[in-house]
Amino acid sequence: MAEGDHLKTVRRLLYRDIVGTVMFVALAFMALFFFIGFVEELERLREGASAARAALLAVTDLPSQFYEVFPIAVLIGTTMALARLAQSSEFTILRTGGLGPGRALSLLSALAAAFAALTFLTGDWLAPMADQWGQRLRAAGSQGLLQRAGGAWLKDRQQLSDGSERLYTVSVAGATLDGRVERVRVFEFDAQNRLLERWEAASGHVSTEGQWLLQDVRRQRWPVADAAQPVTDERLPLLTWQSRLTRNVVSAALLRATDMSTAELFTYTRHLAAQEQSAQRYEIQFWRKALYPFACFVMMALALPFAYLHARGGGISARVFGGIMLGISFVLLNNLLGHVGLLQNWTPWAVAAAPSLLYLGLSMTAFAWLVRYR
């Protein structure tokens, strides 16, 4: 058999076992999460809710949950597949047939790249789309509004043609995905932080370019030059305001950081930095989101040493248990460093990359030791 055909056979054998086991583990996780979500939705929508609606809402949560647990499923599934091959001495036969450490690492790296692409597409495309669908279903009674406790507060800074500066503080209670906003308050200040105007609108619309069309506006003006003049109060059926607060920025402000896509997090952190606001929490989340798909490489690297353990070193159940513990410790460290990094004001990209680099180093060290001494 030619070397190319031999490599294809080895690749087919490894990929078939690993992909099948990983997907089986992921499916088991999804079944568990669906059952838990279905029960929670039934409790939340108990009055007048149908089982079909509760099931549909539980399904919309599955892509986000798949995104969160898939690297762990990669670790458990790969560990199970490789431990099974080692236990049956198939991996030993592959090693004697020419499957060296470098080639084994490159084969698993290629598969990890495919898993990383799947993780990225799920987290940045499928999960946000499913979340938006779920939000529309849950918010049917509130006309599809994105809402959170206290609404959202945003800031904008503009330079006028005469060289003066205006500062705007905006409060939005809710917004739809197509740009409609509810219960808007806008406070306008001069460069000395003196209040100039206050607008209050029941509703409005924000375009993708940042043009605000506010309806049924109450506009109050404070005199600055002459404090003896009274505050003017007027009603306007429509008010147009051009701002740098675009529809995407408003929607991102009403979302939790964990619910934003990588692009939304990048846009929102740039907006916060431009307005001289603290963006540490969102920067950490951005880097965690951007680097999270690469956790599949770390999980594959953690699972590879299990293939080089002899069957007498422990059964497959012990190895799978060890893989699960490694995955749980990785998730715990990743979350812990996120909170500690926020408190200590550490560099965001370093906080996000540290767990992956640490576990990758540990796995490569264990892999090199096993290859040399086992």
N, C-alpha and C positions, 0 to 999 in steps of 0.2 A: 504494500500500500504506500502510495506516495506520501511525502511529509505533509503536503497541503490537505490531502484527503484525511490523513490521520488527525490533523488539527481540527478539521471540520467535524469529525466524529466526536472528538473530545469536547469541542464547544457545544455541539448539539446535546451531548449527554449532560454536561454541567448546566447549561441554560434551561433545559427541559425540567430538570429536577428542581433547580433553584426558583425559576419563575413560577412553576406550579405550586411549590410550597409557600412562597411569599404571597401569592394571590389567595391561597387557601387561608393563610393566617389573616390577611387583610379582610377577607370575606367574613371570617369569624368575628373580628373586631366590629365590622360594620353591622352584623346581625345583632350583636350585643348592644351597640349604640342605638340602633333603630328601636329595639325593644324598650330601652330606657327612655329615649326621646318620645316614643309613642305613649308610654304611661304618663310622662310629664305633661304632654300636650292634652291628654284626656283630663288630667287634673286641672290644668290651666283653663281649658275650655269646657269644663264640665257642664255648665248651664247652656243648653241648646246646641252643644257641639256634637257633630257626628264622628263616628270612628274613622270614616274615610278622610275627613278634613284633618283629623289628628294625625293620621298616617301620612298624609301628604306633607304636612308641616314637618314631621319627623324626617321625611325623605330629603327635604330641602336643607337640613342640617348635616346630612351625611358627607357631602363633598368637603366641608370644612373639617369635619372629624377625620375623614380619610387623609387629608393633608397633614393633620397633626400627628397621626399614628403611623403613617406609611413607612417612615424611616425605621421605626421600631419593628414593624412587620418585616421589613427587609432584613433586619438583624436576626429576628427569630427564625424566619423562613430559611435564610441562608445558613444559619447555624444548624438547623434541623437537617437540611439537605446535605451539607458537608459532613456532619457527624454521622449521618446514615451511610454515606459513601465510605467514610473511614471505618465504621463498624463492620461493614461487609467486605472490607479490604479492597474495594474497588478503587479508592483513591490511591492506595499503595500501588496497585497495578498501573494506574495512570502515571504515577511518578516514575516507576521503573520503565514505562513506555516512552518517557521523554518529556513528561509534564514537569518542567523545572519550576522553581519558585518564581522566577521572573515571568515566565509564561502564564502561570496560574494567576499571578497578580494582575497581569495585563488583561487576561480574559475576564476576570471579575470587575476590573475597572471599566471595561467597555459596557458590561451589563449595568454597573452602577451609574454610568452616564445616562443610560436609557431610563433607569428608575428616577434619577435626578430630574430629567426632562419631564417625566410624568408628574412628579411632585410639583415642579414649577408651574406647569400648565394647570394643574388642579388648583393650586393656591392663588394664582393670579388671573385665572379666567373662569374656570368652572365654579369654584367656591363663591367668588363674589356674585356671579350671575344667579346661583342658587339662593344665596343669602338675600339678594334683592327680591327675588321671587317670593321667598318666605316672608320678607318684611311687608310686601304688598298684601299677602294673605292675612298676616297678623294685624296689619293696620287698616283693614277694610272698613272698620268703624270710624277711623280718623282720616279718611281720604288718602290713604297711602303715605302718611307723613313719616319721615325719619325723625325721631324724637329721643331725647335723653333728659334726665333730671337736670333742671336748670337751663336747658337749651344750650346754646353755644355763644360765646363772646369772641368777636374778631376785631382786629385792628387794621387800619389802613392809613397811609401817609401819602399826601399829594403835594406837589409843587404847583403853585398857581403861576399864571403868565406874568404877574407883577413881581415875582420872586419870593413872595410870602409862602408860608407852609401851613397846611391844614392837617390836623390829626382827626381821625374818625374812629369811634368805638361803636361797634354794631352788635346788637343782641338779636338772635333769631331763635324762636321757640321751636320751630319745625320746618322741614323742607322736604319736597318730593324729589324724586330722581330726575324729573324733567324740568326742574328749576323753580317750581312754585315755592314760595316762602310764606310763613305764617307768623303773625305777631312780631313785627319788626320794630326795633327802636334804634335810632341812629343819633349819636352825640358828636357834634362837631366842635373842635377846639382850635384855637390859634397856636402859634409857636410858643407862647407863654403859658399854655395849658389853661387859658380862659375859655369858659363855655360860651359858644356863639349861638348854636342852634340845637334844637332837639326835634327829631321827627319821630312820629309814631304812626305806624300803618298796620291795618288789620291783615293785609295780605299783599303780595307782590310777586314779581317774577324776576329771576336772575338769568342772564344769558351766559353762554360759554365765554364771551368776551368781557364779562364783568359789568354789563349795563343793567341797572336795577330800575324796574318799573314798579313803583309803589302806588297802591290804590287806597283811597279813603284815608288821606294823610292829615294828621294834626301836626302843624309846624309852629314851633315856638322859637322866638328870636330874643336874645339878650343884648341890650345896647352896651357897647364897650366904650365908645368915645364919650358918651354922656350917660353916667350912671343914674341920673335923675329921670331919664325917660323910662316909661313903663315897658314891661315885656310884651311883645306883640304875639298874638295867638290867632292863627288862621287855619281854615280848612281847605284842603286841596283835593279835588277828585283824582288827580294823577300827578305824580312827581317822578322825574327821570334823573338818575344819578349814575355817572360813569365812575366805576371803581376798579381797583385791581383785585377785588374779591370776586372771583369767578364762581360759576356754578359748582365746579369741582372742589374748590376750596371750601365753600359752604357745606357741601355734602360731607367732605372729609372731616370737618369740624364737628359734625353731628354723629359721626361714627366713632366707635371705639378704635384705639390704635391697632388692636389685634384683628379687627374686621377690615382694615384697609388693605388694598393691593400695594405692591411695591411702587407702582407709578403714583398712586394717590399719596403714599407716605413721602415720596420724594418731592412731589409738588407742595405738600403741606409743610414740610420742613423748610423748604426754600422760602415759602411765604412767611413763616414764623421768623426765620433769620432776617429777612428783609425788613420786618417790622420790629426788629431788636427784641423779640420775645424768646423765652426759653424753649428750645426745641430738643433738649437732651432726651426726653422720653421717646419722642417720635423718631429721633435719629437712631437710637438703640434698636427700636422696633424695625426701622427700615433696614438696618444692617442684618438683624436677625432674620428678617424675611428674605433678604437678598441671598444670604448665605445658607439658609435652611435646606434648600435642595441638595447642597453638597454634603449634608449629613448622610446621604445614601452612600457616599464613598467611605465615610468614617464607619458606617455600620457594616459595609462589606469587609473593610479592613479588620474590624473587630471579630467578624465571623471566621475569617480565613484561618487563623491559628487553630481553630477547633478541628480542622481537617487533618492537622499534623499530630493530633493527640492519638495515641494508640488506644484501641478499644478497651484494653485492660486498665486504662487510666480513668475509667468511669463510663457509665452507660449514656445512651443518648438523652435520657431524661435529665441527668445531671448537667449535661452540656447545654441543653436548651434552657434549663433553669439559670445557669450561669449567664447565658446570653440575655435572658430577660432582665436579670439584675443589672447587667452592664447597660442595657437600654434605659432602664428606669433611672440609674444613677446619672446617665448622660442628660436626660430630660430635667432631672432635679437640679443638676449643676447649671444647665443652660438657663433655667428660670431664676435660680438663685443669683447668678452673676448679673442678670438683667436688673434685678432690684438693687443689688449692692453697687453696681456701676452707676445707677441713677443717683443713689445716695452719696456716693463718693466722687461723682462727677468725672468718671473715667472716660477715656476715649471710646466713642460708641463702636467703631469697627473692631477695636481690640476686645471689647466686652463680648461682642457677637462671635468673634472668631476663636476666642480662647478655648471653649469647651471642645470644639472640633479638632483644633490643633493638639490639645492635650491628649485626647483619646486616640487620635491618629498616631501620635508618637508612641503611646503605650502599646497600641496594637502592632505597629511595625517593630518595636523592640521585642515583643513576645514572638512575633513571626520569625524574626531573624534568629532568636535563641532556639526556637523549635527546629528550624531548618538545619541549624548547625549541630545541635546535640541530640535530636530525635530522629 
